[in-house]
Each structure stands twice: as structure tokens, then as C-alpha cells.
Amino acid sequence: MNYVQLFQAIQDYSENTEPLFVANIPRFVQEAEDRIYNSVQIPSLRKNVTGTLTVSNPYLSAPDDYLSTYSIAVFSTDYSTPYTYLLNKDVNFIRECYPTPTSTGTPKYYGLFGSQYTNINEMSFILGPTPDANYQVELHYFYYPVSIVQGQISSFGAPTGGTLYTNGNYQDVSLTGGNGTGATATITVSGGTITSVVLNDGGSFYIVGDILSANTTDIGGTGSGFSIAVTAANNPNGVSWLGDNYNPVLLYGAMREAVLFMKGEADMVAYYEKMYQEAVAQLKRLGDGLERNDAYRKGQTALPYKQL
């Protein structure tokens, strides 16, 4: 099931094509994805990256899409230091064992240290002992894959600012034009021209090259000539691992959110929750059972399962 098929199925199952409902379908889908991704460890949630530790620096920045760790290993480029898998410890354990940066060696432990100084929304690690060389590091981690929602705007080009707009900062302005719908942005007007466009909601079904604008009534009531080009849109084909391999959990999860949005009867909410939980149980048999049957690391979730 791709996003176009899922989008249509949600309308068909709910028998609702009201514009506000349709505009919120991407939100229903993404809320369902968030529930699923926090319930089952499936293959599309894993990513592997490598980097380099800096000698005498006990800190390591996590990737921007990092959520949690499967494993961290360090090794030397010539493999004179073999793969050493680090053990997760509290920061206070590492501080107590290695109180000064001069306590150097091959790292044995790591802890989540908190936000990065340059990006408060992303995490960093502290290592112990402090690296005594520029080791290579391999991080295997959990992240959210790109949503199945097709054509969500992820970046713009520089705006053509137009003229005679009313100065101000305008929140959640609906963007018009292009192939998609639902995109909103915060727009700043200075000196009668639009100087900044910050994306709030990427909408869906946009394509790279779409030229967008906004209704004058939403940005002060005067002015003309504003436009901005879409330079990147996520998932142009509207596919995902869930859609390709086990779409019932995605459909029923989204339908639960849709019924809640429509203020549906309690029995309908309960029905879709039941169908969702049954689908999650089947998915867990795969992700947390079959695929973990021969897992080396016992710390991973590995549920018992029955052969069918």
C-alpha cells in the first residue's frame, strides 16, 4: 500500500471527504506511525553510521535523527585495536571512574550526556575513558524513518519578497499553489517585503519545483508579488517499509486517529483500537520474535513465538 492508496482508504473507511478532515489525513497517518515505531522494533527503524573520535575529547555528537542506541563500537583504522563494544553507563559512573580528561585510553563505556551545545534538540554522548587516539566509531541506532506521507515539503529556496506588504510576523500562514495541499509557514515582513519563510507543516503531495505563495489577507492585507519555490519534498513516491510489508497496522492506526478527530462513538474508537492492537501483535511476532530468533546480543527484545 502506497500513500495514495492509504489516503483514499481512510476516506473510504470513514465515509468522509470533508475538506478539514482530508487536510488532517497526513496527521492521522504520522500519529499512527509514531505509535507503531514505539511499539515494535522493525528493520526500517535501524541505521548504522561511522565517524571519528577526537583524541583527548570525551564527547561525541549523536546524529540529528538519533533516538536510542543499539550499540556503539570503537576500533582503529588499521584494526590494531579490534572492535570494542561500549557498555552503557550513567554519566555519574563515567565521571567517577574517569574524573579528568587525562584518564585516557580505549573507551569502554558511554552515557547520554544531554543536548549538544550547537543544537539543543539533539543528543550527545560522553565516553570513558577519554580517547587516547582518533579512533573510528560505529553507531548502530534507532531512528524514525521518513513518513509514508507523500511529498511533504522539507525545504524552500529564497523567497521572492514582493512589495507593499504590511510589516509583521504572521504565524501558521497557509501556502497556496503547487501540486500539494496543507503546507503552512511563519512569514516575516520587513520593509514591505517578505524576508523570511519558516516551514511549520510540510503538507502533502508537493513536488520539487512547485512555486508557492500566500493569500494577501493572511499576511497583513496589502502587497503582492511574493513567491517561494519548493527545493525538497520527502518521499516523492509515497512508500515505506510498513506500507510495503504490513499495511493493516498503518491503516487501522490511522483510522483510530481519524475516528477520534471526528468525535466518533466510543464503540467505533474501541473497534479500531482493537483492530490496531491485533495488527501490532502480528507485527511484533515478526519484528520482536522471528527476526530476533538468532540475535547475538541478549539485551535486545526477543519475544517467544509459535510456528504457524
N, C-alpha and C positions, 0 to 999 in steps of 0.2 A: 504494500500500500504506500503510494507516494502522498505528498501533502495535498495535491489537488483532489485525490480520491478521499482522503481523510476529511478535508474541508467540506466536500459535498455530503459525505456520510453523516457528519454532525448535523448538518441542516436537515437531511432526510430523516434521521432518527428523532430529532427534536420537533420536526414539522414546523420549523421557524426560519423564516427568511427576513425577519425584521432587521433594518439596517444596523441598529445598535447591537443587536445580537451577533450579526455577521461580523461586525467590526471587532468584536471581542473574541472571536474564534481562535486567533493566534494566542491569546492569553490563556484560554482553556487548555490548549494543547501544551503550552510551556509549563503550566502549573502541573499538568499530568506528568510530563517528563520529569520535573523536579521530584515528584513523589516516587516515581519509578526508580530514578537514579539513586535515590537514598534508601531504597528497599532491597535492591538486587545488585550484586556485583557482576555486571555483564562485560563481555570483551571490549565493547566500544568505550568503556569508561577508563581504560588503561592507556598510559602514554609513557614512553621511555625517552629520556634526553641525557645528553652528556655535557660536561663542562669542565672547568679547570679551577681547582682551589688555589688560593694565593698563599705563598709561604708567609708565616707569621700572622695570618689573618684568620681568626677563628669563626668568621661569619660567612654564610653562603646565602644568596638571594634565591628564593623559590621562583619557579616560572610564574608568569602572570595568570595562568589558568589553573594553578595548583589548588587542590582541595585537601588531599591527605596522602600519606606515604604508604606505598607497598614495601619499597626497600631503597636503601642508599648504599652504594659501594664505592670504595676508592681504590685506585691502582695507579701504577706508574706507566708512562708511555712505553717504556721498554719492557714492561712486565717483570722488572726485577722485584717490585712489590706486587704480589699477586692480588687478586680481588679480595678486599677485606670488607665484609658487610657490617655496617654500623648498627649498634643497638640503640633503640630509642630510650632516652632518659629525660627526667625533668631537668630544667635549666639549673636548679639549685644543686643537683647532683654533679653536673659538669663544673659549676663554679667551685664547689667544694673540693673536687678531685684535682682540678687544674686552675688554681686561683690566679695565676699570672700568665700572660702571653708567652713567657719564656719556657713554659711547660710544653715543649714541642715534641712531635713525633708523628707516627702514622695515626690518623684519627681512628678512634674506636667507638665513639658514641656521638649521637646528635640529639638535639632537642629543638622544639619550635620556640624561637626566640621572640616572636612578635612581628609587628609590622615593619616593613622597610622604611628607612628614613625618606627615601625619594618617592615612595608610593605607599601610602598608609593603607591601601586596600589589599596589599599583597604581603605574604609572609616571608620570614627569613629563618634560617637555621643557625644554631651555634654548635660548633664541633669541639670535641675534646679527645685527645689533646690538640692544641693548635697545630696546624700542618707545618711540618719541617721542610716541605718541598712543595713544588707546584704539581700536586697530584691531579690526575684525572678523576672525575666523579661521575657516576652513573646513577640517575634518579629514576625509579620506576614509581609512577604516582597515579592517583585517582583525579579525574577532572570531568567536567561536564562537556560532552561533545556538542557541536553546533546543533541547534534545534532543527527538527524536520520542517519547521515553518519556512516556506519558500520565499526567497527574495527580500529578507529583512535588510534594510539599509544599515551598513556598518560605518560608512564614511562618506563625506561630501568633499567637493572641491571648494575653492574660494568662491564666496558669493559675488554676484553682480549686484551691487548695493542699491541701485536705483536712486531716485531723487525725491525730495519734498516729503519724506516720511516724518512722522511725529516722534521726536526723541523719547526713548524709554526702553524698558526691559520687559518683554512680553513672554509670559510663560505658557507652555503647552499649546503652541500655535499649530493648528492643523495645516499640513503642507498639501498643496494641490498639484495636479498634473502627474505625468508619468504613467506607467502601466499598473502601479500598485495603489494601495489604499492604506490608511491608518497611521502614516508617519506623522509625528509631532516633533516640535523643536522649541527651544527657548531662543528668541530672536532679540538682538540688541540693536537699537537705532541710535546713532550719534551723528550730529551734524547733518541730519536729514537723510542719511544713507544707512543702509543695513551693514553693520560692521562685523557681526558675529552671529553664527547659527550653530547652536549646540543641540545635537540629537537627543531626544528624550525617548521616543518609541520608534523602532525601525519599520513598523507596519509589516506588510507582506506583499508579495508579487511584484516588487520593483526589480528593475534590471539596470545594470551599469549603463550610464549614458542618459538615463531619464533626467529631464530638466524640470525642476520643481519650482513652485512659487508659493504665495500665500495670499489669502483674501485681505485686501486693504483694511477692511473693517476689524480684522483681528490684530492689526498692528498700528493702531492709533487713528485710523480713519482717513488718512491722507497719504499721498505718494503713489509712485508707480515705478516699474522697471526692475523690481527685484526678481532674481532667479538664482538657482543653485543646481549644480549637476551631481548626480549620484556617481561616486567613483568606486564603490564596492558594495555588494549586496551578498549576504550569506546564503549558502545552499541554493544556488540557482536552479537545481534540478528537483529540489524538494524531497530528498531521500534521506534515510537514516538507517542505522542497524536495526532499530526497533521496527520501523516500517517494513523493512525487507524480511525480517526473520520472525517477528512475533507481534503482529499489529493489534490483536484483541486487547492487550493490556493498554495500549495507547488510545484506542477508540473508547473503551469503557472508562478509562481515567478521565479523558476529555469530556465525555458525556456526563460524568458526575459533576464536573465543574460547570457544565452548561446548564444542568438542571438546577443547581444552586443559584446560578445567575438569574434564571427565570423564576426564582422563588417557587419552584415546583413542590408538589406534595411530598410529604415525608416518606411515603412508601416508594415513590419514584427515586428519591435520593438513596434510600436504602437498597433498592434493586440494583442501581448502577454501582453502588459501593460493593455490594455482594459480587456482582459480575467482575468488577475490577480486582477484588481480593482473590477470586478464583483464578483469574488470569495471572496475577502476581505469583500465586503459589506454583503454577505451571512454569513460569519463567524462572523462579527460584530453583526449581528442580534442575533446570539447565545450568544457570549461572552459578548457583551456590552448591550444586550437587554434582552433576555429571562432569562439569568442566574442572572440578576440584578433586576428582576421584584419585588422581595421582600427583596432587600438589606436594612439592617437597617441603615447603615451609608450612609448619603446622599452625602458625599464627593466623593463617587465612581462614575465613569462614568456609566450612566444608560440611554441608548438611547431608545426613544419610538419605538415601533414595532407594526406591524399589524399581527393579527392572519391569518394564511393561510387557 
